[in-house]
Amino acid sequence: MLSNHFENGMDMARLAWSRLPHSEDGELDGVGLLSTSSNRNGVESLDYEVIENYAYREEQAQRGKFFVGYNVAVKWFFALLIGIGTGLAAVFINISVENFAGWKFSLTFNIIQKSYLAGFLMYILINLALVFSSVYIITHFAPAAAGSGIPEIKGYLNGIDIPGILLFRTLIGKIFGSIGSVGGGLALGKEGPLVHTGACIASLLGQGGSTKYHLSSRWLQGFKSDRDRRDLVTCGCAAGVAAAFRAPVGGVLFALEEVTSWWRSQLMWRVFFTSAVVAVVVRVAMGWCKSGNCGHFGAGGFIIWDISDGQEDYSFEELLPMAVIGIIGGLLGALFNQLTIYVTRWRRNYLHKKGNRVKIYEACLISVLTSVISFGLPLLRNCSPCPDSDPGSEIECPRAPGADGNYVNFYCGKDKEYNDLATIFFNTQDDAIRNLFSAKTIHEFSAKSLLTFLVMFYTLAVVTFGTAVPAGQFVPGIMIGSTYGRLVGIFTVNHYKKLNIDEGTYALLGAASFLGGSMRMTVSLCVIMVEITNNLKLLPLIMLVLLISKAVGDVFNEGLYDEQARLRGIPLLESRPKYVMRKMTAREACGNQKVLSLPQVVKVADAVSILRSNKHNGFPVVDHTRDGEPLVIGLMLRSHLLVLLQSKIDFQHSPLPSHSRSGSGAIRHNFSEFAKPVSSKGISIDDIYLSSEDLEMYIDLAPFLNPSPYVVPEDMSLTKVYNLFRQLGLRHIFVVPRASRVIGVITRKDLLIEEESEDSATMELQSTSVRGQRHKTRLLEENGADAERPLLNGLLVQNQSF
């Protein structure tokens, strides 16, 4: 309801794009910052835990072995669709960017033959038009598509549901916004947005498409639970990296190392299969484009910088300058993270509060500044004579501006001269990296030109990061790192006077070091760098610089995505708990908060009053024994209670339980009815109409609650609670008093169940009970089945609102 009031207050043009059903209410602002990040009310947790209530058990009992096999087959089929969809999206983005860049450079080059001033103005206007289209799409159509999207997807897989990040219009905004921002020459890349694109495709396939745009299929709506969507989104993330870098193994490791908080072997196989499908789709598309069907799209369209013909061996003396590259990468990467934090905070607190018009002005101003620098600085640089070419070399000197290859002739007085600054500045980022990585091009770039490019591009990357456009940091990081890496290579060649030292190898190590110092990835980044360069011999050196750069960067701050997630108000649970948690207990973490509980049979008016009085998403359901002692019989989710109130079919006149706790009685709900629409707030209590007669009715919550929530004793270390909460992907944990007795102890052998026959009833669990089965039976007869449940202490780990 609040989101509806907010949208009704917007102007008519914005309302035309934002009038969405409840399944798509709520989004991020134009730069990906949560508008309520200060109190974290803009996000809520996901239900990764399986709610094993009576409705779920009855539905599972009706399913046979055929359904299990069918379910597994559908998951693999979805993995295939995610791979194909992400691969096609990557093909479309790359072809579009290459063609826009090709047309831009071709037109500019034809004009500068007559007038450099006219060519300069045309270059600025083309870039400005592309960037304007990108920022307009983001600010007026898909605000959640701004930025790389990796921090948001990392938060989603960590258990946080951020509204708007997986919608259909976010996917469209991400694709077309990336084309405009990257094609417009900004200091950013399309690789990060491709990860978000893959996640959106996976989520949309899992929910059967988009109902708002009438692009849905009931046949595809097979996975509605948050647990299944998490697996699909994980496949999408890996597919995005595989499509961006043509690195399927790197995509799998990226999903495992960087974005996921939970992993299992079955998911590993599906993620690997998805990445392999992406690699096949990309390869087929490249083969089709080689015949000239893709316009200006050439070998540089998909990032792979083959340096297999580069330096074949290295000496012990070179380890010192390579270690220096790692140290520089750690320092510059940590500085980059810190500067982007300052700039992002300034934008959030001052600039972007003034509305979408200011965001458009900002992006356009940065576009003009980038165009002026990339076109103007090469004009101030003197040209160098072309080197003597080897008879068998395929390197041509000079080349026209914007053409693939090294030695670009730009504003040179003679034909056999080239402008080294224009070779990397007045070019696409992919081709500039290929030139920096190129082997057997010693002394192609002067130290002065590389240092100039490093300072200017580093500054542009910091300023551009955070604008209201889709922006990735992989390629800009590779550009920055390869520049100072090549600088170190020049000094190494001059110092050791060895002919077998290749500057391109040092450029590669510099790129790896900066990414390691900024993003703090190691294993996945190492594999990605090997896959995109096609040189396995450099693996030990890449490992060396990554370890050094990460260690140096960790001294100053956290990784780029973790820092940006914190700025966006995304409450990530990191892999390790804080040190202070070792000295805290579960009870201390709960504080003095009051827990709101529900009775097993609750009056509708009381349930509505409780739901209106707070925003908690989970409520303990408490019954009483014959002696009047409170007993916890389960956990009732707010979303499930709202479904019951909206349907009204479970209302009853009697305040007595209508279903026994053994589950007898027909369940009039399908378990899928309780699934919340993806990336939304679901049903609100204000959306439900209840008459005065309805308010006097009752609901028996027993069939719909979670009868086995996770419970911890009040004196358990908060570190153990943290690990349990994160590793199991929980949303709520009950904190109860210390149990007074033990009814059994489960060891490893008790979990090794042997199936003696096909009938599941013959499966036995040999329990190492402390008391005999006869004594246990007598206790159950005297106190009821719920005597085994612990008493509630009135405390919950984490706020109930989460």
Protein Blocks (a to p, Z undefined) as FASTA:
>chain_A
ZZmmmmmmpcfklmmmmmccfklgciadfkopafklmnopmbccddfbccdbfklmmmmm
mpcfklmmmmmmmmmmmmmmmmmmmmmmmmmmmmmmmmmmmmmmmmmmmmmmmomklmmm
mmmmmmmmmmmmmmmmmmmmmmmlgcjklmmmmmmmnopacehilcfklmmmmmmmmmmm
mmnopacdfklmmmmmmmmmmmmmmnopafklopacfklmmblbfklmmmmmmmmmmmmm
mmmnopaklmmmmmmmmmpcbdcfklmmmmmmmmmmmmmmmmmmmmmmmnopnojacfkl
pgcddfklmcfbdcfklmmmmmmmmmmmmmmmmmmmmmmmmmmmmmmmmmmmnojklmmm
mmmmmmmmmmmmmmmmmmmpccdddddddfklcbdcdddehiacehiaehiabfkbccfk
lmmmnccfklmmmmmmpghiehkbcfklmmmmmmmmmmmmmmmnopacdddfklmmmmmm
mmmmmmmmmmmmmmnopakbcfklmmmmmmmmmmmmmnopaklmmmmmmmmnopaklmmm
mmmmmmmmmmmmmmmmccfklmmmmmnopacddfbdcfklmmpcfklmnmmadcddddfb
dcfklmmmmmmmpccfbdcdddddfkopacdfbdcdfklmmmmmmnommgcfbfcdfbdf
kopacdfbdfklmpccehiebjafklpccdfklmmpccdfklmmcfbbcdddfkbcfklm
mmmmmmnopabdcdddddfbdfbdcdfklmmccdfbfblklpccddddfbdfklmmmmmm
mnojklmpccdehiaehjfkZZ
